[in-house]
């Protein structure tokens, strides 16, 4: 297992380098001059030229890319063109808000989607099953920004139960987390239902029932455990999407998170901020995928056996 984890960590290196090169190329082709943004439109041409030379903007793309990677390896991700502050400091102050929002929304999705999906599979074609599928279809087709605005209108402006925007306490994360979790809850419900339906039709489930095992044990110990692999994968994917895809939610609820930071950086062509933000998101998403793969081994004993057999072969060789 340790060798596998080490190999997966090594695979992060080309991923990070490729993401950085792609972002560099995209930002280089987009219109706009960082020097104009920093100095303003009233500066002299000599000042623009001097700033271009200072920032290295006159160098070729690959030269600037190599210089950025070398500085990043030493912990220097550059300075924001827009605020003049170190990029790492800006991201470190914004990332906790996005991380908390992603964690809370994932917890909501798992708490609702997983048990409802299991119940819907057990009660297939019943009224409750049809109702659950209808709610899942509604949440899937509902735009997230519209749901967010409806939540603000209902629970903040009319009922005045929860704050509408900003971050002053834990209550500020309730409505954004619900809006973020809406689509992931629906997808998790449908995935759990479909995988459970496949598993409960297997021969070993009928054998367990024939031996007189309790229905709750058949469902949760035998069926659900074997149906969890694709469900865990979807949870990891949804968590990664929540980390990098809460831009709209953070805009609606005025949460100073990483998504809002990236939007402002892209608008002002703040290249160091855009590159660093997306790199952090890519690294976190890759680590989440690695964690999901490790969980596979603890959920499915067959995968643990494969790792054990491979280790024994290497020792014997």
C-alpha positions, 0 to 999 in steps of 0.5 A: 500500500505504501508503494502505491501511495508513493507512486500516486504522489509522484503522479501529482508532479506531471499533473501540476506541471501540466495544469500550470503550463495550460494556465500560463498559455491561456492567460498569455492569450487573453487580452489585457495588460497587467502593467496597465492594471497595476499602474493605471491608464494614465502612466507613461509608456516608459513606466509600462516598459519598466514594469514589463521588464521588472515582472519579466513579461517580455520574456517568452512563455516557456521562460516565464513558466520555468521561472514560476515553477522554480520559484514555486518549488521554493515556496514563492508563488509570486505577488498579486498584481491586484492587491500587491500581497503575496499570493500564498497569503491571499489563498491561505486566508480564503481557502478555509471558507471554501473548504468548510463550505465543501465539507458541510455540503458533502456531509449534507449530501451523504446524510440525505442521499445515501440513506434515501438511496438505499431506502429507495432501492429496497422499496423499488417502484413504491410511492416513496421510491417515485417521490425520491426519484422525482425530488432527485430529478428536480434537484438535478435540473434546478439551477444552483444559482436560482436555488441559492437566490430562492433560499436567500429570499425565503429564509433570509429576507422573508422569514429572517431565520438565517443571514443572507450574506457574509461570514460572521458565524456558523449560520452563514454556511447553512444556506450556501451549503444547502445550495451547494449540496442540492445537485450532489445529493441528487446524484448520490441518491441516484447512484446509491439506488442504482448500485444497490439494485444491482447488488440486491439481485446477486446470488449471494444476497438470495443465499443470505436471505435463504439462510435466515439472516435478518433483512437489515443485516442483508441490506447493510452488511452484505448489500451496502458494503458491496455497493459503496465503491462507486458511491465513494467515488462519486462522493470524492468527485463531488467534494472536489467539484465543491472545492473548485466549483463554488464560485457562483455560490460564493458570489451569491452569498458574498463568501470571501472564499477561493472561488470568489478570489479566482473570479476577481483574479481572472477579471483583472488578469491577475496571472500569479493569483489565477495560476496558484489558485488553480494549482491548489485546487488541482493538488487538493482534487488529486489528493482526494482521489488518492484518499478515495482509492485508499478507502477502496482497500478498506471497503473491499477486502478483495483489494486488500488481498491484491495489495497483500499478494503483490507485496508478498511477490515482491518480497519473495522475488 
